[in-house]
Amino acid sequence: MATVTAAKATTTKYMSWVTLALMTTSSVASLRSSPTMAVYGLACVFLYLIPALLFLLPTAFVAAELASGWAGGVYKWVGEGLSQPMGFLAVWCQFAMTIFYYPSLLAYVASTFAYIIDPSLAANGTYVAIVIITIYWVAVFVSSQGTKTVAGLSSMGLIIGTLIPGALLVVLGLVFLAQGNPSAAPMDGGHLLPAWTGVASLVLIVNNFLSYAGMEMNAVHVSSLKNPGKEYPKAMALAVALVLLIFIVPAVVISWVVPSKNLSLTAGVMQAFDGFFNHFDIGFLTPILGVMLVAAALGGMLTWLAGPSKGLLLIGRQEGYLPPILTRLNKHGVQQNMLVAQGVVTTLLALLYAFIPDVSSAYWILSVITTQVYLIMYVLMFAAAIRLRRNQPDHPRGYRAPALAALCGLGATSSVAAFLIGFVPPSQYGSGNGLSYVVLIGLGMGIVGLLIPYLFMRFRKPGWKIDAPEEAIA
């Protein structure tokens, strides 16, 4: 037996900390959120650093400890640390945020694609709604077939849709300034901090919490490191540096060429490329960059479409939280009915773009609702981590986060603060009064994030349990 154990130890393949850092970077960083912060010009550096310190780092280290000690994801962590109903609420919020995430992601795709065919369509709500609905249902059909041909698209997404366009954007911006052209946004020290016009002037920082969300998914790989205690902090330090670089630099460059008053939250990246390409008389590259950005975004969407629902599916079947009609698998082993139900809600949300005159306002509303729902899960995760450290101090953990109580307190406090600030209309919020904004955010978050999971738990039936091994779920 000792010989076999030794043989296994020598054949174990460990992941390098650099690989983990790059995996984390590819799953967290993108150019999609750059226009949101480009509105603030040089102050976007401050607005990215604050949530990185208050939210990104606590999430990364706390999730690493949980993942190294309890397999099964957020449901297992919160279920053992707090209660099973709270565990279901956490995994539901992790799934439900995608209901709002996909419309905002596809709105970015629609606006980017508009620069390939007709840039004026980027601000057309009806066009954006049609693209969202069409692409989503095509993606549902592809995913329901169980095909894995799209998996390779997301693996190249970091290079095709982020690193190459981001590097090109920075090079063009530097050349643009080197030629003596003035920056559209002031770049002096007096603009390092955002102008204070009340609480609304800082509301855009809330969206950055969602930009950094997803660290808990990569934390599951901490056990693949040879020396987690030393290598994980190094991996996170490198990942944070790369993520901040990808987020901050393109946002600043966009502010050089697109005035904040003209900046679209969905099409801002293409606005910047279009401005640079026209300035340098290489406008023929605009469609090419548009295709690259669209392809990377669609590849990531197709790969992740069924992913977040798998955890909910497994818990729904094993614990009986969901009716069988939602947890039934098709012949390809895919939770098709759950994807269709999600698609119905996505379609209704897409219509917001058709009925709200300002496309950027609709995009912002969906982004904030996404953040609100996701933050509920993070508060539960931080609370569970403290309880598990206190109640199960001797439970085997591959990694122990330093100053766990302080990290959880910081992360939970920041999450609650961001949650509350999310109800304040941002200064960039267009037409419409503040009350309608609060009602939209509150209804969206309350119904999807709290009411629906409560109804599932309230009316659950013993017959909803399906004893199926995890391997049966594709």
N, C-alpha and C positions, 0 to 999 in steps of 0.2 A: 504493500500500500504506500509506504514511504517513497519507494522508487517511482511509482506512478505519479504521486504528487510532485516529486522533484522534476519529473519529465514534463509535467504540465506547466510548471513554473518556468522552465527554460524555454518552452515553445510559445509562451504568451506573447502576443504582439501588442506592444504599447503604442499609444498615440503620442507624438511629440507635442510639446506645449505650443510650438509655433503653428502646427496644424490646427489645434483647437482654437487658437487666436484667429486664424484665417476663417475657420468655420463660423465662429461667432460674428466676425465682421461681415461675412457674406449674408448671414441671416438677419442682421440688424440694420446695416447701413444701406442706403439707397439715395438717389438724387430726387426722389419724389417729393420729399418734404422741404427741399431747398427753397422753393419760392415762398413758402410760408414765413420763413425767417429772413429772407432777403428783403422783405418789407422794412425791416429794422436796420438794414445796412450793417455798419460795423458793430452795432450793438448785438447782432446775432451771436457774436462770440460769447458774450456774457450769458445770453439766453440759452445757449447750448451747454455751457459749462455748469451752470447751476443745477439743472436736472441730472447731469452726469454725476455730480458729486452727491446729490441728495437722493437719487433714485437708482441710477444705473449701477453704481458700485455696491450699495446694499443688496440689491436684487441679485447681482452676480454671485456674491459671496454666500448669502443666505441660501439661495437655491442650490449652490454646490454642496453645502453640508446636507441638505435634505435629500438631494439626489444620490449622494454617496452612501446614505443610510437606509433609505426606503425606496424600493423600486415601485413603479406604478404611477408616477407623476403626481400632479397637484391633488388629485382625488385622494390618493393614499396619504400624502403629507397632511392635508387638512382633515381628512377623515380620522386619522390616528391622533392628531394633535388637538382637534376640537371635537368634531362629531361627524357621523356619516352624512346627515343632512347638510351640514356646512361643507363637507367634501363635495357633495353633489352640486351645491350652489357654486363652488369654486370652479369645478370642471365645466359647469354650464356657462359661466361667465367667460371662461376661456374659449368656449365654442361660440357663444352668442356674439362676441365682439366681431367675429368674421361676418356676421349678417350685415353689419354696417361698414366693415372694412372693405369688402368687395365692391360695393357701389362707389366708394371714394377712390379705390384703386383703379377701377374701370373708367371713372370720370377722368382720371389722369391719362389713361390710355386713349380715351376718346379725344381729349384735347390735344394730345401729342399727335395722334393720327390725323387730326384736322390740318396740321401744318404740312401734311403730305398731299392733301387733296384741295383744301380751301381753308386758310387760316381763320377766316371770319366765322367758321363753324365752331371754333373753340368756345365762343361765348353764347352759342345757341343751345338753350336748355333742352329743346325737343330732340335735337341731334344727339346730344350727350345721353339722354334717356334711352333713345333707340339703340345706341351702341352698347350701353350697359346691359340692357335686356337681351339683346341678340347674342353678345359674346358670352354672357353668363350661361344661357341655356345651351349654347353649343358646347361650352366647357362641361356642363353637367352631363350631356350626352356622351362626350368623350370619356369622362371619368367613370361613368356607369358601365362602360365596356371593359373596365379593368385593364386598359392598356397602360403599358409602362414606357411607351416610346417617348413620352414627353418629359420623362424624368431627367434626361440629359440637358434639357433646355435650361433648367434652373441652375445646374452645376456650372454653366457658362455665364449665368446671369450677372455675376459680380464683375466679370471681365467685359462682356459685351455691353451690358446696360448701365454699368456704374464706373468702372475704372477708366476705360477708354474714353467715353464721353466726358467724364469728370476731368481727366487729364487734358483733353483737348480744350475744354471750356477754360481751364486755368491758363493754358498757354496762350489762347486767343485773347484772354483778358489782359494778361501781362503785356503782350505786344500792343494791344489797344491803348493801354496807358502809356507805354514807352513811346508811342507816336505823338504824345502830347495831348491826347483827347481827354477831356475832363470826365471825372466819374459822376454818374447820375446821383450817387449818394455821397455825402461828406465822409471823408476818411481821416479826419483829424481826431486827436485825443479827446476832444469835447463830446464826441459822439460814441464813446465806448460803452456808455450806459444808455438804456432806452429812456426817452423823454417821459417824464411822469405827468400823465393827464388823468390820474385816478386809477383805480384798480383795473379798469378796462384796458389800460395800456400794457399790462403785463399778462393778459389772458392768453396770448399766443404761446406762452411758455408751457401751458397745459398740453398742447399738441406734441411737445417734445418728449413728454412722458411716454406717449405711444410710440414715438420714433425709437425710443430705447427699449421698448417692450419686447419680450421674447427671449431674454437672457435665461429664464428658467428652463427653456427647452434645451438649450445647449449645455446646461449644467449636468445633464444626465451622463455626459461623457467624462466627467471628472474621474470616475473609477478606471478609465482607460489610460490614465497617466501613470507613469512608473513611480513618480514621487509627487503625489497630489499636493502635499503640504507646501512644497517649494515651487513646483511647476505651475500650479493653478494661478497663484498671484501673478506670476510672470506672464502667463497667457492672457489674463484679464487686463494687465497693464498695457500690453501690446494691442489687444483688441480695442480697448478704450481709446488709445492714441489714434489708431487707424479709423475708428468710427467717427471720432471728433474731426479728424482731417477730412474725411469724405463729406461730413455734414457741413462743416463750417466754411471751408475754402470755396466750394461751388456757390454757396449762398452769398458770400461776399462778392464773388465775381459777378453773379447775376445782378446784384445791386449796382454794379458799375455801369451797366448798359441799359437796364430797364428801370425807369423811375417808379418809385413805390406806388404812386397813384395809378399807374397803368399796369401794374403787375397782376397777373392772373394766378390764383392759388393752384389752379389745375394745369395751366399751360405755361407757367413761368419759365421752366427749363427751355422749352422750345422758343419762347420769346427771346431769351438771351442768345441762343444759337442763331436764330433767325437774324437778330440784330448784328451779331458779329459777322456772320456769313455775308450779309448784304454790305457791311462796311468794307470787308476785304474782297468783295466781288467774287465770292465763291458760293453764291446762293444755291447752286446745284447740289451742295452737300446737305441742305436742310432735310430733304426727304430721306436721305440715307441715314442720318442721325435719328430721324423720327422712327424709321423701321427698326433700328437697333434698340431704341428705348422701348418701343412697343413689344418687340419680340421677347426681350428680357422680362418685362412685366407680365406678359401672357404666360411665358414659361413658368415663372414662379407661381402664378395663380393656378395653373393646371396641376402643378405638382402638389400644392398645398390645399386644393379645393376639398378633397376628401380627408386630408390629414387631421385637422382639428376635430372632425366629427367622430373619428375612430375611438378616441378616449371616451367620449360621451356614449358612443354606441356600446362599448364593452361594459361600462357601468350600468347603462340602461338595461342591458340584457341580464347581467348577473344579479343586480340588486332590484330589478323590477321598477325602476323609476319612470320608464317610458313605455307607452303602449306598443304592442307588437307590430302594429302597422308601420311605426317609425323605425323599429329595429330589425325589420325583415331584410334579408339580403337577397340580391338578385342572383342569377345563375353564375355571374362572374365573381360573387362574393363581395359585392360593393353595396353599401347602404344607400341604395338609389332613392328610396322613399324619403329618407332624411334630407338628401340633397335637393329633392323636388320641393319639399316643404320649405326648406331654406330659400329656394329659388323664388317661391311665391312671395315671400316677404321682401326679398331683394328686388323683385319687380316693382312692388308697391313703393319701396324706398327710391327706386330709380325715377319714379314719376315726380319726385320732389324737384328734380332738375327741370322738368317740363313746366311746373307750376310756380317755382320760385324764380323771379326774373333774373336775379344775379346768380350765375353758375358758381362763382366763388363762395357765395353765402351758403348755398346748398352743400357744397363740398365741405365747408367748415363745420356746418351743423352735424353732418354725418361723422366727421372726424372726431368731434368732441363727444358725441354719443358713444362712439367706439371706445374712446379713452375712459369715459365714465364707467362703462360696463366692465372693462378690463381692470380698472383700479380696485373694484370690489374684490376681485380674485387676489390681488396683491396684498390687500389689507389682511385677508384671511390667511394668506401664506405666511406673512410676518408673524401674526399672532400664533399660528400653529408651530412655527419654528421655536418660539420662546417656550411654549408649553412642552414641546418634545424634549428640549434641552433640560428643562426643569424636572419633568416626570420620567424621562427615560435617559438619564445621564450616562448610563453604561451601555446603551445600545450601540452596536458597532457602527462606526462611521469611517469612511475612507478619508474624510476631510472635515476639519473643525474650523469654522469661521472664527476669526479673531474678534473679540468684543461683540459677540452675537447680540446681546441685549441692546447695546448701543446702535448696532446696525439695523436691527428690527425696529427700534424706536424711531430712528431717523427715517427709515423707509416708510413706515406706517404713517408717521406724521406728515411726511411730504406727500404721500398718496392721498390722505384725507384733505390736505390743503389744496392740492391740485383738483380734487373732486369738487370741492366747494367753489373754487375759482372758475371751474368750467361752466357754472351757471351764470357768470357775468358776461354779457355781450362784449366782444372785443371792439376796440376802437375802429377796426377795419370792417366790422360787420356792416353791411350795406343797408338797404331799405328794410323797413320793418321796425316795430317798437321793441323795447327790451322785454316786455311781458310775453309777447309771442315767442321770443327766443327762449326764455326760461321754460315756458310751457312745452315747447317742442323738445328741448333737451330733457326735461323732467319726464315727460310721457315716454319718450324713446327709451331712456335708461330704466325707468320704473317698470314699464310693461315687459320689456325684453330681459332686463337683468334681474328683476325681482319677482314680478307677478307670475310670469310663465313658470319658472322653476317651482314656485310655491304651489301652483295648481297641480303640477306634475306630482309633487310629494303629497299633496292633500288628497288626491284622488287615485293614488297608486293602488294596484290590486296585486294580490299574491300570484295570480295567474299570469302577470306580465313578466315574471322571471323566466329566463330561458337559460338552461344549463348548457352552455356551449363553451368549449375551450377557446382561449384567446387566439390560438393558431387558426381557428376557423374563420376569423375576421381578416379579410384581405388588407 
